[in-house]
Amino acid sequence: MGIGTSLLLIAIGAVLRFAVHASVSGVRLHTVGLILIGVGVIGLVVSLLWLGSARRRGTVVERDVY
């Protein structure tokens, strides 16, 4: 999951959690929104950690200096 997807999940979850006042039989939209926010935050943290570790894994080239 990329950074963009994580932000999209957070945004959709926030809309469901805070802006939607409809009710659906058998589904609590506030809970679904909270779950989407949580998954988005976890995905964002994992993506940022992955990106940070990829930058540190730079290639080291050993050269002989004469």
PyMOL Python script that loads the backbone (N, CA, C, O; Angstrom):
from pymol import cmd

cmd.read_pdbstr("""\
ATOM      1  N   MET A   1       0.864  -1.168   0.000  1.00  0.00           N
ATOM      2  CA  MET A   1       0.000   0.000   0.000  1.00  0.00           C
ATOM      3  C   MET A   1       0.906   1.225   0.000  1.00  0.00           C
ATOM      4  O   MET A   1       1.830   1.329   0.807  1.00  0.00           O
ATOM      5  N   GLY A   2       0.635   2.128  -0.895  1.00  0.00           N
ATOM      6  CA  GLY A   2       1.446   3.327  -1.007  1.00  0.00           C
ATOM      7  C   GLY A   2       0.939   4.459  -0.139  1.00  0.00           C
ATOM      8  O   GLY A   2      -0.076   4.337   0.546  1.00  0.00           O
ATOM      9  N   ILE A   3       1.660   5.551  -0.182  1.00  0.00           N
ATOM     10  CA  ILE A   3       1.301   6.722   0.606  1.00  0.00           C
ATOM     11  C   ILE A   3      -0.034   7.296   0.134  1.00  0.00           C
ATOM     12  O   ILE A   3      -0.874   7.677   0.949  1.00  0.00           O
ATOM     13  N   GLY A   4      -0.224   7.354  -1.176  1.00  0.00           N
ATOM     14  CA  GLY A   4      -1.475   7.892  -1.728  1.00  0.00           C
ATOM     15  C   GLY A   4      -2.687   7.071  -1.333  1.00  0.00           C
ATOM     16  O   GLY A   4      -3.731   7.622  -0.984  1.00  0.00           O
ATOM     17  N   THR A   5      -2.553   5.754  -1.387  1.00  0.00           N
ATOM     18  CA  THR A   5      -3.658   4.878  -0.994  1.00  0.00           C
ATOM     19  C   THR A   5      -3.977   5.036   0.486  1.00  0.00           C
ATOM     20  O   THR A   5      -5.144   5.042   0.879  1.00  0.00           O
ATOM     21  N   SER A   6      -2.943   5.162   1.298  1.00  0.00           N
ATOM     22  CA  SER A   6      -3.145   5.349   2.732  1.00  0.00           C
ATOM     23  C   SER A   6      -3.888   6.650   3.021  1.00  0.00           C
ATOM     24  O   SER A   6      -4.808   6.681   3.839  1.00  0.00           O
ATOM     25  N   LEU A   7      -3.478   7.730   2.340  1.00  0.00           N
ATOM     26  CA  LEU A   7      -4.165   9.005   2.536  1.00  0.00           C
ATOM     27  C   LEU A   7      -5.614   8.946   2.059  1.00  0.00           C
ATOM     28  O   LEU A   7      -6.496   9.554   2.664  1.00  0.00           O
ATOM     29  N   LEU A   8      -5.855   8.215   0.976  1.00  0.00           N
ATOM     30  CA  LEU A   8      -7.219   8.046   0.483  1.00  0.00           C
ATOM     31  C   LEU A   8      -8.080   7.292   1.497  1.00  0.00           C
ATOM     32  O   LEU A   8      -9.225   7.672   1.740  1.00  0.00           O
ATOM     33  N   LEU A   9      -7.542   6.233   2.083  1.00  0.00           N
ATOM     34  CA  LEU A   9      -8.288   5.484   3.096  1.00  0.00           C
ATOM     35  C   LEU A   9      -8.575   6.341   4.326  1.00  0.00           C
ATOM     36  O   LEU A   9      -9.664   6.263   4.895  1.00  0.00           O
ATOM     37  N   ILE A  10      -7.608   7.154   4.738  1.00  0.00           N
ATOM     38  CA  ILE A  10      -7.816   8.043   5.879  1.00  0.00           C
ATOM     39  C   ILE A  10      -8.913   9.048   5.570  1.00  0.00           C
ATOM     40  O   ILE A  10      -9.767   9.323   6.413  1.00  0.00           O
ATOM     41  N   ALA A  11      -8.889   9.599   4.353  1.00  0.00           N
ATOM     42  CA  ALA A  11      -9.904  10.596   3.973  1.00  0.00           C
ATOM     43  C   ALA A  11     -11.293   9.983   3.909  1.00  0.00           C
ATOM     44  O   ALA A  11     -12.249  10.567   4.418  1.00  0.00           O
ATOM     45  N   ILE A  12     -11.416   8.818   3.294  1.00  0.00           N
ATOM     46  CA  ILE A  12     -12.731   8.163   3.209  1.00  0.00           C
ATOM     47  C   ILE A  12     -13.218   7.787   4.604  1.00  0.00           C
ATOM     48  O   ILE A  12     -14.396   7.955   4.919  1.00  0.00           O
ATOM     49  N   GLY A  13     -12.316   7.279   5.437  1.00  0.00           N
ATOM     50  CA  GLY A  13     -12.687   6.925   6.802  1.00  0.00           C
ATOM     51  C   GLY A  13     -13.134   8.127   7.611  1.00  0.00           C
ATOM     52  O   GLY A  13     -14.075   8.034   8.399  1.00  0.00           O
ATOM     53  N   ALA A  14     -12.458   9.264   7.419  1.00  0.00           N
ATOM     54  CA  ALA A  14     -12.844  10.478   8.142  1.00  0.00           C
ATOM     55  C   ALA A  14     -14.216  10.968   7.698  1.00  0.00           C
ATOM     56  O   ALA A  14     -15.009  11.426   8.521  1.00  0.00           O
ATOM     57  N   VAL A  15     -14.498  10.876   6.416  1.00  0.00           N
ATOM     58  CA  VAL A  15     -15.823  11.272   5.926  1.00  0.00           C
ATOM     59  C   VAL A  15     -16.900  10.374   6.527  1.00  0.00           C
ATOM     60  O   VAL A  15     -17.931  10.863   6.989  1.00  0.00           O
ATOM     61  N   LEU A  16     -16.665   9.074   6.524  1.00  0.00           N
ATOM     62  CA  LEU A  16     -17.652   8.158   7.102  1.00  0.00           C
ATOM     63  C   LEU A  16     -17.802   8.368   8.604  1.00  0.00           C
ATOM     64  O   LEU A  16     -18.905   8.277   9.142  1.00  0.00           O
ATOM     65  N   ARG A  17     -16.706   8.643   9.265  1.00  0.00           N
ATOM     66  CA  ARG A  17     -16.735   8.773  10.725  1.00  0.00           C
ATOM     67  C   ARG A  17     -17.375  10.084  11.184  1.00  0.00           C
ATOM     68  O   ARG A  17     -18.163  10.092  12.130  1.00  0.00           O
ATOM     69  N   PHE A  18     -17.040  11.189  10.517  1.00  0.00           N
ATOM     70  CA  PHE A  18     -17.436  12.484  11.050  1.00  0.00           C
ATOM     71  C   PHE A  18     -18.516  13.205  10.245  1.00  0.00           C
ATOM     72  O   PHE A  18     -19.175  14.092  10.788  1.00  0.00           O
ATOM     73  N   ALA A  19     -18.724  12.861   8.978  1.00  0.00           N
ATOM     74  CA  ALA A  19     -19.625  13.656   8.148  1.00  0.00           C
ATOM     75  C   ALA A  19     -20.909  12.938   7.753  1.00  0.00           C
ATOM     76  O   ALA A  19     -21.902  13.591   7.432  1.00  0.00           O
ATOM     77  N   VAL A  20     -20.908  11.627   7.771  1.00  0.00           N
ATOM     78  CA  VAL A  20     -22.091  10.887   7.333  1.00  0.00           C
ATOM     79  C   VAL A  20     -22.988  10.643   8.535  1.00  0.00           C
ATOM     80  O   VAL A  20     -22.553  10.123   9.563  1.00  0.00           O
ATOM     81  N   HIS A  21     -24.249  11.030   8.385  1.00  0.00           N
ATOM     82  CA  HIS A  21     -25.213  10.827   9.463  1.00  0.00           C
ATOM     83  C   HIS A  21     -26.340   9.891   9.037  1.00  0.00           C
ATOM     84  O   HIS A  21     -27.424   9.910   9.620  1.00  0.00           O
ATOM     85  N   ALA A  22     -26.082   9.081   8.030  1.00  0.00           N
ATOM     86  CA  ALA A  22     -27.075   8.114   7.561  1.00  0.00           C
ATOM     87  C   ALA A  22     -26.922   6.822   8.352  1.00  0.00           C
ATOM     88  O   ALA A  22     -25.900   6.588   8.997  1.00  0.00           O
ATOM     89  N   SER A  23     -27.931   6.008   8.293  1.00  0.00           N
ATOM     90  CA  SER A  23     -27.857   4.713   8.959  1.00  0.00           C
ATOM     91  C   SER A  23     -28.167   3.614   7.940  1.00  0.00           C
ATOM     92  O   SER A  23     -29.070   3.735   7.111  1.00  0.00           O
ATOM     93  N   VAL A  24     -27.394   2.556   8.035  1.00  0.00           N
ATOM     94  CA  VAL A  24     -27.568   1.401   7.165  1.00  0.00           C
ATOM     95  C   VAL A  24     -27.858   0.212   8.061  1.00  0.00           C
ATOM     96  O   VAL A  24     -27.202   0.020   9.085  1.00  0.00           O
ATOM     97  N   SER A  25     -28.827  -0.572   7.677  1.00  0.00           N
ATOM     98  CA  SER A  25     -29.220  -1.714   8.493  1.00  0.00           C
ATOM     99  C   SER A  25     -28.085  -2.736   8.558  1.00  0.00           C
ATOM    100  O   SER A  25     -27.620  -3.230   7.531  1.00  0.00           O
ATOM    101  N   GLY A  26     -27.655  -3.037   9.752  1.00  0.00           N
ATOM    102  CA  GLY A  26     -26.624  -4.048   9.958  1.00  0.00           C
ATOM    103  C   GLY A  26     -25.197  -3.541   9.842  1.00  0.00           C
ATOM    104  O   GLY A  26     -24.261  -4.305  10.079  1.00  0.00           O
ATOM    105  N   VAL A  27     -24.998  -2.273   9.484  1.00  0.00           N
ATOM    106  CA  VAL A  27     -23.648  -1.733   9.325  1.00  0.00           C
ATOM    107  C   VAL A  27     -23.565  -0.415  10.083  1.00  0.00           C
ATOM    108  O   VAL A  27     -24.400   0.470   9.900  1.00  0.00           O
ATOM    109  N   ARG A  28     -22.558  -0.293  10.929  1.00  0.00           N
ATOM    110  CA  ARG A  28     -22.334   0.969  11.629  1.00  0.00           C
ATOM    111  C   ARG A  28     -21.274   1.733  10.860  1.00  0.00           C
ATOM    112  O   ARG A  28     -20.096   1.377  10.898  1.00  0.00           O
ATOM    113  N   LEU A  29     -21.684   2.782  10.162  1.00  0.00           N
ATOM    114  CA  LEU A  29     -20.774   3.537   9.311  1.00  0.00           C
ATOM    115  C   LEU A  29     -19.683   4.236  10.100  1.00  0.00           C
ATOM    116  O   LEU A  29     -18.579   4.426   9.589  1.00  0.00           O
ATOM    117  N   HIS A  30     -19.971   4.619  11.330  1.00  0.00           N
ATOM    118  CA  HIS A  30     -18.950   5.260  12.161  1.00  0.00           C
ATOM    119  C   HIS A  30     -17.825   4.277  12.473  1.00  0.00           C
ATOM    120  O   HIS A  30     -16.651   4.648  12.488  1.00  0.00           O
ATOM    121  N   THR A  31     -18.192   3.019  12.720  1.00  0.00           N
ATOM    122  CA  THR A  31     -17.183   2.000  13.001  1.00  0.00           C
ATOM    123  C   THR A  31     -16.373   1.687  11.745  1.00  0.00           C
ATOM    124  O   THR A  31     -15.156   1.514  11.820  1.00  0.00           O
ATOM    125  N   VAL A  32     -17.033   1.613  10.604  1.00  0.00           N
ATOM    126  CA  VAL A  32     -16.328   1.372   9.344  1.00  0.00           C
ATOM    127  C   VAL A  32     -15.349   2.515   9.078  1.00  0.00           C
ATOM    128  O   VAL A  32     -14.223   2.276   8.643  1.00  0.00           O
ATOM    129  N   GLY A  33     -15.767   3.739   9.333  1.00  0.00           N
ATOM    130  CA  GLY A  33     -14.884   4.879   9.164  1.00  0.00           C
ATOM    131  C   GLY A  33     -13.678   4.810  10.071  1.00  0.00           C
ATOM    132  O   GLY A  33     -12.562   5.114   9.649  1.00  0.00           O
ATOM    133  N   LEU A  34     -13.887   4.417  11.309  1.00  0.00           N
ATOM    134  CA  LEU A  34     -12.786   4.290  12.259  1.00  0.00           C
ATOM    135  C   LEU A  34     -11.802   3.208  11.818  1.00  0.00           C
ATOM    136  O   LEU A  34     -10.590   3.385  11.934  1.00  0.00           O
ATOM    137  N   ILE A  35     -12.319   2.101  11.317  1.00  0.00           N
ATOM    138  CA  ILE A  35     -11.462   1.025  10.829  1.00  0.00           C
ATOM    139  C   ILE A  35     -10.645   1.497   9.631  1.00  0.00           C
ATOM    140  O   ILE A  35      -9.452   1.207   9.544  1.00  0.00           O
ATOM    141  N   LEU A  36     -11.277   2.223   8.704  1.00  0.00           N
ATOM    142  CA  LEU A  36     -10.549   2.719   7.540  1.00  0.00           C
ATOM    143  C   LEU A  36      -9.467   3.721   7.936  1.00  0.00           C
ATOM    144  O   LEU A  36      -8.378   3.722   7.362  1.00  0.00           O
ATOM    145  N   ILE A  37      -9.763   4.567   8.910  1.00  0.00           N
ATOM    146  CA  ILE A  37      -8.742   5.501   9.401  1.00  0.00           C
ATOM    147  C   ILE A  37      -7.567   4.726   9.996  1.00  0.00           C
ATOM    148  O   ILE A  37      -6.411   5.055   9.728  1.00  0.00           O
ATOM    149  N   GLY A  38      -7.846   3.721  10.784  1.00  0.00           N
ATOM    150  CA  GLY A  38      -6.789   2.915  11.400  1.00  0.00           C
ATOM    151  C   GLY A  38      -5.931   2.194  10.376  1.00  0.00           C
ATOM    152  O   GLY A  38      -4.705   2.187  10.482  1.00  0.00           O
ATOM    153  N   VAL A  39      -6.569   1.588   9.388  1.00  0.00           N
ATOM    154  CA  VAL A  39      -5.822   0.886   8.343  1.00  0.00           C
ATOM    155  C   VAL A  39      -4.987   1.875   7.532  1.00  0.00           C
ATOM    156  O   VAL A  39      -3.853   1.576   7.159  1.00  0.00           O
ATOM    157  N   GLY A  40      -5.548   3.049   7.261  1.00  0.00           N
ATOM    158  CA  GLY A  40      -4.804   4.065   6.525  1.00  0.00           C
ATOM    159  C   GLY A  40      -3.589   4.560   7.283  1.00  0.00           C
ATOM    160  O   GLY A  40      -2.522   4.743   6.696  1.00  0.00           O
ATOM    161  N   VAL A  41      -3.739   4.778   8.578  1.00  0.00           N
ATOM    162  CA  VAL A  41      -2.608   5.244   9.399  1.00  0.00           C
ATOM    163  C   VAL A  41      -1.526   4.170   9.466  1.00  0.00           C
ATOM    164  O   VAL A  41      -0.341   4.480   9.346  1.00  0.00           O
ATOM    165  N   ILE A  42      -1.917   2.927   9.654  1.00  0.00           N
ATOM    166  CA  ILE A  42      -0.937   1.836   9.691  1.00  0.00           C
ATOM    167  C   ILE A  42      -0.221   1.721   8.346  1.00  0.00           C
ATOM    168  O   ILE A  42       0.997   1.555   8.300  1.00  0.00           O
ATOM    169  N   GLY A  43      -0.979   1.808   7.258  1.00  0.00           N
ATOM    170  CA  GLY A  43      -0.363   1.750   5.933  1.00  0.00           C
ATOM    171  C   GLY A  43       0.573   2.908   5.680  1.00  0.00           C
ATOM    172  O   GLY A  43       1.617   2.731   5.053  1.00  0.00           O
ATOM    173  N   LEU A  44       0.219   4.096   6.156  1.00  0.00           N
ATOM    174  CA  LEU A  44       1.072   5.267   5.987  1.00  0.00           C
ATOM    175  C   LEU A  44       2.379   5.112   6.761  1.00  0.00           C
ATOM    176  O   LEU A  44       3.450   5.429   6.243  1.00  0.00           O
ATOM    177  N   VAL A  45       2.295   4.631   7.984  1.00  0.00           N
ATOM    178  CA  VAL A  45       3.498   4.430   8.796  1.00  0.00           C
ATOM    179  C   VAL A  45       4.405   3.381   8.153  1.00  0.00           C
ATOM    180  O   VAL A  45       5.618   3.573   8.071  1.00  0.00           O
ATOM    181  N   VAL A  46       3.818   2.277   7.699  1.00  0.00           N
ATOM    182  CA  VAL A  46       4.622   1.228   7.064  1.00  0.00           C
ATOM    183  C   VAL A  46       5.260   1.748   5.778  1.00  0.00           C
ATOM    184  O   VAL A  46       6.423   1.452   5.505  1.00  0.00           O
ATOM    185  N   SER A  47       4.520   2.510   4.993  1.00  0.00           N
ATOM    186  CA  SER A  47       5.064   3.065   3.750  1.00  0.00           C
ATOM    187  C   SER A  47       6.222   4.021   4.029  1.00  0.00           C
ATOM    188  O   SER A  47       7.237   3.988   3.333  1.00  0.00           O
ATOM    189  N   LEU A  48       6.074   4.864   5.035  1.00  0.00           N
ATOM    190  CA  LEU A  48       7.148   5.799   5.362  1.00  0.00           C
ATOM    191  C   LEU A  48       8.377   5.079   5.912  1.00  0.00           C
ATOM    192  O   LEU A  48       9.505   5.469   5.614  1.00  0.00           O
ATOM    193  N   LEU A  49       8.171   4.037   6.709  1.00  0.00           N
ATOM    194  CA  LEU A  49       9.305   3.253   7.206  1.00  0.00           C
ATOM    195  C   LEU A  49      10.010   2.544   6.060  1.00  0.00           C
ATOM    196  O   LEU A  49      11.240   2.502   6.017  1.00  0.00           O
ATOM    197  N   TRP A  50       9.237   1.986   5.129  1.00  0.00           N
ATOM    198  CA  TRP A  50       9.801   1.301   3.977  1.00  0.00           C
ATOM    199  C   TRP A  50      10.606   2.278   3.122  1.00  0.00           C
ATOM    200  O   TRP A  50      11.705   1.958   2.670  1.00  0.00           O
ATOM    201  N   LEU A  51      10.057   3.458   2.908  1.00  0.00           N
ATOM    202  CA  LEU A  51      10.742   4.467   2.115  1.00  0.00           C
ATOM    203  C   LEU A  51      12.027   4.918   2.802  1.00  0.00           C
ATOM    204  O   LEU A  51      13.053   5.102   2.146  1.00  0.00           O
ATOM    205  N   GLY A  52      11.974   5.095   4.106  1.00  0.00           N
ATOM    206  CA  GLY A  52      13.165   5.503   4.849  1.00  0.00           C
ATOM    207  C   GLY A  52      14.249   4.445   4.831  1.00  0.00           C
ATOM    208  O   GLY A  52      15.430   4.778   4.727  1.00  0.00           O
ATOM    209  N   SER A  53      13.877   3.176   4.931  1.00  0.00           N
ATOM    210  CA  SER A  53      14.883   2.122   4.907  1.00  0.00           C
ATOM    211  C   SER A  53      15.447   1.933   3.504  1.00  0.00           C
ATOM    212  O   SER A  53      16.599   1.523   3.360  1.00  0.00           O
ATOM    213  N   ALA A  54      14.667   2.220   2.475  1.00  0.00           N
ATOM    214  CA  ALA A  54      15.163   2.104   1.107  1.00  0.00           C
ATOM    215  C   ALA A  54      16.218   3.164   0.828  1.00  0.00           C
ATOM    216  O   ALA A  54      17.156   2.914   0.071  1.00  0.00           O
ATOM    217  N   ARG A  55      16.082   4.334   1.420  1.00  0.00           N
ATOM    218  CA  ARG A  55      17.073   5.388   1.228  1.00  0.00           C
ATOM    219  C   ARG A  55      18.383   5.055   1.930  1.00  0.00           C
ATOM    220  O   ARG A  55      19.457   5.419   1.452  1.00  0.00           O
ATOM    221  N   ARG A  56      18.296   4.365   3.058  1.00  0.00           N
ATOM    222  CA  ARG A  56      19.511   4.015   3.792  1.00  0.00           C
ATOM    223  C   ARG A  56      20.242   2.851   3.160  1.00  0.00           C
ATOM    224  O   ARG A  56      21.432   2.667   3.416  1.00  0.00           O
ATOM    225  N   ARG A  57      19.566   2.055   2.337  1.00  0.00           N
ATOM    226  CA  ARG A  57      20.183   0.887   1.721  1.00  0.00           C
ATOM    227  C   ARG A  57      20.944   1.250   0.455  1.00  0.00           C
ATOM    228  O   ARG A  57      21.001   0.443  -0.472  1.00  0.00           O
ATOM    229  N   GLY A  58      21.514   2.408   0.390  1.00  0.00           N
ATOM    230  CA  GLY A  58      22.219   2.859  -0.798  1.00  0.00           C
ATOM    231  C   GLY A  58      23.342   1.912  -1.182  1.00  0.00           C
ATOM    232  O   GLY A  58      23.853   1.174  -0.339  1.00  0.00           O
ATOM    233  N   THR A  59      23.720   1.929  -2.430  1.00  0.00           N
ATOM    234  CA  THR A  59      24.764   1.062  -2.936  1.00  0.00           C
ATOM    235  C   THR A  59      26.130   1.645  -2.596  1.00  0.00           C
ATOM    236  O   THR A  59      26.388   2.829  -2.809  1.00  0.00           O
ATOM    237  N   VAL A  60      26.988   0.800  -2.071  1.00  0.00           N
ATOM    238  CA  VAL A  60      28.346   1.211  -1.733  1.00  0.00           C
ATOM    239  C   VAL A  60      29.263   0.599  -2.767  1.00  0.00           C
ATOM    240  O   VAL A  60      29.290  -0.618  -2.949  1.00  0.00           O
ATOM    241  N   VAL A  61      30.011   1.448  -3.442  1.00  0.00           N
ATOM    242  CA  VAL A  61      30.944   0.982  -4.459  1.00  0.00           C
ATOM    243  C   VAL A  61      32.361   1.219  -3.937  1.00  0.00           C
ATOM    244  O   VAL A  61      32.737   2.341  -3.599  1.00  0.00           O
ATOM    245  N   GLU A  62      33.128   0.147  -3.881  1.00  0.00           N
ATOM    246  CA  GLU A  62      34.510   0.275  -3.431  1.00  0.00           C
ATOM    247  C   GLU A  62      35.417   0.467  -4.650  1.00  0.00           C
ATOM    248  O   GLU A  62      35.365  -0.308  -5.605  1.00  0.00           O
ATOM    249  N   ARG A  63      36.228   1.489  -4.602  1.00  0.00           N
ATOM    250  CA  ARG A  63      37.146   1.758  -5.694  1.00  0.00           C
ATOM    251  C   ARG A  63      38.563   1.875  -5.152  1.00  0.00           C
ATOM    252  O   ARG A  63      38.797   2.372  -4.051  1.00  0.00           O
ATOM    253  N   ASP A  64      39.483   1.407  -5.954  1.00  0.00           N
ATOM    254  CA  ASP A  64      40.891   1.548  -5.586  1.00  0.00           C
ATOM    255  C   ASP A  64      41.352   2.949  -5.997  1.00  0.00           C
ATOM    256  O   ASP A  64      41.111   3.391  -7.120  1.00  0.00           O
ATOM    257  N   VAL A  65      42.009   3.626  -5.078  1.00  0.00           N
ATOM    258  CA  VAL A  65      42.507   4.958  -5.358  1.00  0.00           C
ATOM    259  C   VAL A  65      44.023   4.849  -5.526  1.00  0.00           C
ATOM    260  O   VAL A  65      44.718   4.333  -4.650  1.00  0.00           O
ATOM    261  N   TYR A  66      44.531   5.343  -6.671  1.00  0.00           N
ATOM    262  CA  TYR A  66      45.972   5.259  -6.948  1.00  0.00           C
ATOM    263  C   TYR A  66      46.616   6.599  -6.803  1.00  0.00           C
ATOM    264  O   TYR A  66      47.825   6.726  -6.998  1.00  0.00           O
TER     265      TYR A  66
END
""", "prot")
cmd.dss("prot")
cmd.show_as("cartoon", "prot")
cmd.util.cbc("prot")
cmd.orient("prot")
